[in-house]
């Protein structure tokens, strides 16, 4: 485990001394995590595919940005049916990414720079090429029940239409059941047919998972991000039968227009989830310090998230919740049919997330990841360069000023936008391609509607190669001797360039790291200042959160307050006044229009006004803002208005 070279706020998530003693939960309260999608981050050998040595070559860039933790999407051995989320060997590195020795080198270099590294852990399912599954498919006597197997429906021949155990549909399209002739049964897969779900009811399987996790922890990683971990406990009836199978006491819900029933409600936040997570904690993490566990948790409510993330329950440190990215996605076309997701609808979701931390748990803060479109294209304004920069900064400020642990997805710190693809053959994402054929084929969406949906929310929007510079392939893959000036270590590049595995966004000429790292007004530099503020400001890391002006259409406003000197587990305040409080007013115009500052925010601004210009010419003590023109800033606040995409945090 590595230690940080920065300020530590003690007992940030401990409600009493026992909590603080039992588990150190302080370090990630003012940490920032950066997600790396390896195949799109940096290619070191010119084959067009990002790799581990490429990531190692860019660690100085991440250290300079100021992040604390790197989360690696899967680099395990895999057939790559779902870009590595189909793992065939948990204890080996896929040759496309490098070797175990390369991974060891990355860990050593990251730890030298004070960076922690957590790995993506995918244990809801494996690849169908994993040795466990091969043994289970042939009934080898050890792995027989490590996956979820069912007989064909009575009166049907296995493998023929209608013989599936029930009519669950895969999230990636088609049936969620796949016939295996040599075993004479179907296996269940929520995702691709090459991603069979593990049977978490089997204790031997669980122990094998925990042994693998300990192997990685002992090798030097700093924790795990757990993929769809909320889906591991399925719902069975009292006889151990899944919904809708022969003899089950649980009836199936109504099928959708594609003829399938979505299995999500019967797989998410199942009855044994807490038990499994607690068992995992005891088997892997008890006795260890300085680690991080974060669970991807679709289907978990904010109330349940408190239970899962309370330190005394010993399950997970924090969760990714998805209500804010699922707004308006429940029609027949799902997320593909959505035409609008206004940012004002996001605000109530974050109010719920903040309640997790206020009630003794902890929360993750994110807009982007490898499965989501770029936030500046989704909620910001990428119609012009000026608005792209302003809205990217505004979104960043609003997110990072919440209580919780912020996550940055690669390129988000540059304000990268959605892909500029126009035809289906430019996309590689299995989900997008499969759902195009299923929904268009079923007449749910027209080809034009489906293409618009893929361009708007398809996963490849986040997976285009990282834009390091304005060269042909954006510095993602480059020939020997080329330099991008964006923090690449010596010896990172060499050989001839192959075309990247996924097309580079044409706006690389304008949006790239080389043009931003030395520009004090760039999106990158703004993220750097936000990270520094979280590191240094106790009210940002630990302060209570309260929404204000909730009726405002376009202004998102909240207050962060930290009672100092109260002896309630916070670090000792510099002030001797035990009744004092540090207060931060955060607000932003999250629209492209000039708007009036709403009433409560305006009143707090009047309270905070210094009465005379400060050394930098501002009339308020502003912790951070994306408004670079001091005269304009003062004029806006005096007039009680905000220009498009203006956001700030003001000390009150």
Secondary structure in CASP SS format (residue, H / E / C, confidence):
PFRMAT SS
TARGET T0000
AUTHOR 0000-0000-0000
METHOD secondary structure of the structure
MODEL  1
X C 1.00
X C 1.00
X C 1.00
X C 1.00
X C 1.00
X C 1.00
X C 1.00
X C 1.00
X C 1.00
X C 1.00
X C 1.00
X C 1.00
X C 1.00
X C 1.00
X C 1.00
X C 1.00
X H 1.00
X H 1.00
X H 1.00
X H 1.00
X H 1.00
X H 1.00
X C 1.00
X C 1.00
X C 1.00
X C 1.00
X H 1.00
X H 1.00
X H 1.00
X H 1.00
X C 1.00
X E 1.00
X E 1.00
X E 1.00
X E 1.00
X E 1.00
X C 1.00
X H 1.00
X H 1.00
X H 1.00
X C 1.00
X C 1.00
X C 1.00
X C 1.00
X C 1.00
X C 1.00
X C 1.00
X C 1.00
X C 1.00
X C 1.00
X C 1.00
X H 1.00
X H 1.00
X H 1.00
X H 1.00
X H 1.00
X H 1.00
X C 1.00
X H 1.00
X H 1.00
X H 1.00
X H 1.00
X H 1.00
X H 1.00
X H 1.00
X C 1.00
X C 1.00
X C 1.00
X E 1.00
X E 1.00
X E 1.00
X E 1.00
X C 1.00
X C 1.00
X C 1.00
X E 1.00
X E 1.00
X E 1.00
X C 1.00
X C 1.00
X C 1.00
X C 1.00
X C 1.00
X C 1.00
X C 1.00
X C 1.00
X E 1.00
X E 1.00
X E 1.00
X E 1.00
X E 1.00
X E 1.00
X E 1.00
X C 1.00
X C 1.00
X C 1.00
X C 1.00
X C 1.00
X C 1.00
X H 1.00
X H 1.00
X H 1.00
X H 1.00
X H 1.00
X H 1.00
X H 1.00
X H 1.00
X H 1.00
X H 1.00
X H 1.00
X H 1.00
X H 1.00
X C 1.00
X C 1.00
X C 1.00
X E 1.00
X E 1.00
X E 1.00
X E 1.00
X E 1.00
X E 1.00
X C 1.00
X C 1.00
X C 1.00
X E 1.00
X C 1.00
X C 1.00
X C 1.00
X C 1.00
X C 1.00
X H 1.00
X H 1.00
X H 1.00
X H 1.00
X H 1.00
X H 1.00
X H 1.00
X C 1.00
X C 1.00
X C 1.00
X C 1.00
X C 1.00
X C 1.00
X C 1.00
X C 1.00
X C 1.00
X E 1.00
X C 1.00
X E 1.00
X E 1.00
X C 1.00
X C 1.00
X C 1.00
X C 1.00
X C 1.00
X C 1.00
X C 1.00
X C 1.00
X C 1.00
X C 1.00
X C 1.00
X C 1.00
X C 1.00
X C 1.00
X C 1.00
X C 1.00
X C 1.00
X E 1.00
X E 1.00
X C 1.00
X C 1.00
X C 1.00
X C 1.00
X C 1.00
X E 1.00
X C 1.00
X E 1.00
X E 1.00
X E 1.00
X E 1.00
X C 1.00
X C 1.00
X C 1.00
X C 1.00
X E 1.00
X E 1.00
X E 1.00
X E 1.00
X C 1.00
X C 1.00
X C 1.00
X C 1.00
X C 1.00
X C 1.00
X C 1.00
X C 1.00
X E 1.00
X E 1.00
X C 1.00
X C 1.00
X C 1.00
X C 1.00
X H 1.00
X H 1.00
X H 1.00
X H 1.00
X H 1.00
X H 1.00
X H 1.00
X H 1.00
X H 1.00
X H 1.00
X H 1.00
X H 1.00
X H 1.00
X H 1.00
X H 1.00
X H 1.00
X H 1.00
X C 1.00
X C 1.00
X C 1.00
X E 1.00
X E 1.00
X E 1.00
X E 1.00
X C 1.00
X C 1.00
X H 1.00
X H 1.00
X H 1.00
X C 1.00
X C 1.00
X C 1.00
X C 1.00
X E 1.00
X C 1.00
X C 1.00
X C 1.00
X C 1.00
X C 1.00
X E 1.00
X C 1.00
X C 1.00
X C 1.00
X C 1.00
X C 1.00
X C 1.00
X C 1.00
X C 1.00
X C 1.00
X C 1.00
X C 1.00
X C 1.00
X C 1.00
X C 1.00
X C 1.00
X C 1.00
X C 1.00
X C 1.00
X E 1.00
X E 1.00
X C 1.00
X H 1.00
X H 1.00
X H 1.00
X H 1.00
X C 1.00
X C 1.00
X C 1.00
X C 1.00
X C 1.00
X H 1.00
X H 1.00
X H 1.00
X H 1.00
X H 1.00
X H 1.00
X H 1.00
X H 1.00
X H 1.00
X H 1.00
X H 1.00
X H 1.00
X H 1.00
X C 1.00
X C 1.00
X C 1.00
X C 1.00
X C 1.00
X C 1.00
X E 1.00
X E 1.00
X E 1.00
X E 1.00
X E 1.00
X C 1.00
X C 1.00
X C 1.00
X C 1.00
X C 1.00
X H 1.00
X H 1.00
X H 1.00
X H 1.00
X H 1.00
X H 1.00
X H 1.00
X H 1.00
X C 1.00
X H 1.00
X H 1.00
X H 1.00
X C 1.00
X C 1.00
X C 1.00
X C 1.00
X E 1.00
X E 1.00
X E 1.00
X C 1.00
X C 1.00
X H 1.00
X H 1.00
X H 1.00
X C 1.00
X C 1.00
X C 1.00
X C 1.00
X C 1.00
X C 1.00
X C 1.00
X C 1.00
X H 1.00
X H 1.00
X H 1.00
X H 1.00
X C 1.00
X C 1.00
X C 1.00
X C 1.00
X C 1.00
X C 1.00
X H 1.00
X H 1.00
X H 1.00
X H 1.00
X H 1.00
X H 1.00
X H 1.00
X H 1.00
X H 1.00
X H 1.00
X H 1.00
X H 1.00
X H 1.00
X H 1.00
X H 1.00
X C 1.00
X C 1.00
X C 1.00
X C 1.00
X C 1.00
X E 1.00
X E 1.00
X C 1.00
X C 1.00
X C 1.00
X C 1.00
X C 1.00
X C 1.00
X C 1.00
X C 1.00
X C 1.00
X H 1.00
X H 1.00
X H 1.00
X H 1.00
X C 1.00
X C 1.00
X C 1.00
X C 1.00
X C 1.00
X C 1.00
X H 1.00
X H 1.00
X H 1.00
X H 1.00
X H 1.00
X H 1.00
X H 1.00
X H 1.00
X H 1.00
X H 1.00
X H 1.00
X H 1.00
X H 1.00
X H 1.00
X H 1.00
X H 1.00
X C 1.00
X C 1.00
X C 1.00
X C 1.00
X E 1.00
X E 1.00
X E 1.00
X E 1.00
X E 1.00
X C 1.00
X C 1.00
X H 1.00
X H 1.00
X H 1.00
X C 1.00
X C 1.00
X C 1.00
X C 1.00
X C 1.00
X C 1.00
X C 1.00
X C 1.00
X C 1.00
X H 1.00
X H 1.00
X H 1.00
X C 1.00
X C 1.00
X C 1.00
X H 1.00
X H 1.00
X H 1.00
X H 1.00
X H 1.00
X H 1.00
X H 1.00
X H 1.00
X H 1.00
X H 1.00
X H 1.00
X H 1.00
X C 1.00
X C 1.00
X C 1.00
X C 1.00
X C 1.00
X H 1.00
X H 1.00
X H 1.00
X H 1.00
X H 1.00
X H 1.00
X H 1.00
X H 1.00
X H 1.00
X H 1.00
X H 1.00
X C 1.00
X H 1.00
X H 1.00
X H 1.00
X H 1.00
X C 1.00
X C 1.00
X C 1.00
X C 1.00
X C 1.00
X C 1.00
X C 1.00
X C 1.00
X C 1.00
X C 1.00
X C 1.00
X C 1.00
X C 1.00
X C 1.00
X C 1.00
X C 1.00
X C 1.00
X C 1.00
X C 1.00
X C 1.00
X C 1.00
X C 1.00
X C 1.00
X C 1.00
X C 1.00
X C 1.00
X C 1.00
X C 1.00
X C 1.00
X C 1.00
X C 1.00
X C 1.00
X C 1.00
X C 1.00
X C 1.00
X C 1.00
X C 1.00
X C 1.00
X C 1.00
X C 1.00
X C 1.00
X C 1.00
X C 1.00
X H 1.00
X H 1.00
X H 1.00
X H 1.00
X C 1.00
X C 1.00
X C 1.00
X C 1.00
X C 1.00
X C 1.00
X C 1.00
X C 1.00
X C 1.00
X C 1.00
X C 1.00
X C 1.00
X C 1.00
X H 1.00
X H 1.00
X H 1.00
X H 1.00
X H 1.00
X H 1.00
X H 1.00
X H 1.00
X H 1.00
X H 1.00
X H 1.00
X H 1.00
X H 1.00
X H 1.00
X C 1.00
X H 1.00
X H 1.00
X H 1.00
X H 1.00
X H 1.00
X C 1.00
X E 1.00
X E 1.00
X E 1.00
X E 1.00
X E 1.00
X C 1.00
X C 1.00
X C 1.00
X C 1.00
X C 1.00
X C 1.00
X E 1.00
X E 1.00
X E 1.00
X E 1.00
X E 1.00
X E 1.00
X E 1.00
X E 1.00
X E 1.00
X C 1.00
X C 1.00
X C 1.00
X C 1.00
X C 1.00
X C 1.00
X C 1.00
X C 1.00
X C 1.00
X C 1.00
X C 1.00
X C 1.00
X C 1.00
X C 1.00
X C 1.00
X C 1.00
X C 1.00
X E 1.00
X E 1.00
X E 1.00
X E 1.00
X E 1.00
X E 1.00
X E 1.00
X E 1.00
X E 1.00
X C 1.00
X C 1.00
X C 1.00
X C 1.00
X C 1.00
X E 1.00
X E 1.00
X C 1.00
X C 1.00
X H 1.00
X H 1.00
X H 1.00
X H 1.00
X H 1.00
X H 1.00
X H 1.00
X H 1.00
X H 1.00
X H 1.00
X C 1.00
X C 1.00
X C 1.00
X C 1.00
X C 1.00
X C 1.00
X C 1.00
X C 1.00
X C 1.00
X C 1.00
X C 1.00
X C 1.00
X C 1.00
X E 1.00
X E 1.00
X E 1.00
X E 1.00
X C 1.00
X C 1.00
X C 1.00
X C 1.00
X H 1.00
X H 1.00
X H 1.00
X H 1.00
X H 1.00
X H 1.00
X H 1.00
X H 1.00
X H 1.00
X H 1.00
X C 1.00
X E 1.00
X E 1.00
X C 1.00
X C 1.00
X C 1.00
X C 1.00
X E 1.00
X E 1.00
X E 1.00
X E 1.00
X E 1.00
X C 1.00
END
